[in-house]
Amino acid sequence: MNISAEQLVSEALNMPRSIRAFVAERIIESLDIDADSELSPEWKIELTKRCQELDQKSIPLHNSEDVFKRAYAKLS
């Protein structure tokens, strides 16, 4: 498939909001990936542990707006 960047953006903008958010997130994440670097074994273990905690709902989740409000309040 040979599609221009303009065509791709145009088609993406016609997608439902949730799909656009997913695609945007994946593209932004791809910018942070360094193809030559790999996670250390310790980080892989930590990430697996945190994902399991989220899946099992064994840790509390916090609304990002509240977290940022508290953080900004501490900076003031």
N, C-alpha and C positions, 0 to 999 in steps of 0.2 A: 504494500500500500504506500503510495507516494502522496503525502498530504502536506500542505504548507502549514507553517506555524499559525498563520491567520485563520486558515480553515479549521485547524484543531481547536483554537481558542473559540471560534464562533460556534462550533459544535458543542464544546464543553459548556459554554454559557447557556445552552438550551437544555442542559441536563437538569434534573431535579437538584435542589439545594444540597441534600444529603450526599448525593453522588459527587457533586462539585467539590464539597468539603473533603470527601475521601480522596479524590484525585489530587486536589491541591496539597493535602497533607503528605501523600506519598511522594509527590514531586519535591516538596520542600525537604522532606526527610532524605531524599536521594542526594541533595546538595551537601548534606553533612557527612555522607559516607565517603571515607577514604579507602579506595580499592586496595591499597597496599597495606592497610593496617587491619589488625584483627583484635577482637576483644581478648583480654587476658582471661585465663581460666577462672580467676577470682571474680571478675565481673560477670562472666557467664553464669556462675553459681548464684551470685547476688540477684541478677536479673530473673533467673528462674524462680528463686525464692519469692521475689516481689510479685511476679505474675501469679504464682500459686496463692499468695496471700490475697490478692485482688479477686481471683477466681473463687476462693473459698469465703470471701467477704469477712476475713478475720482481722482486717484492719479498717479503721474508720476512713471514709473519704470526706474531703472538705470542698465546698464550693469555691471555685477559683476566685470569684469576685471577693468573697470574704477573706481569703488568704491574702490577696493583693491589698485590700483595704488595711488589714492588720500590718502588713509589711510596710506600706507607705506611712502609716501612722507612726511606726517606730523610727522611721527616717526623719520625721518632722521634729 
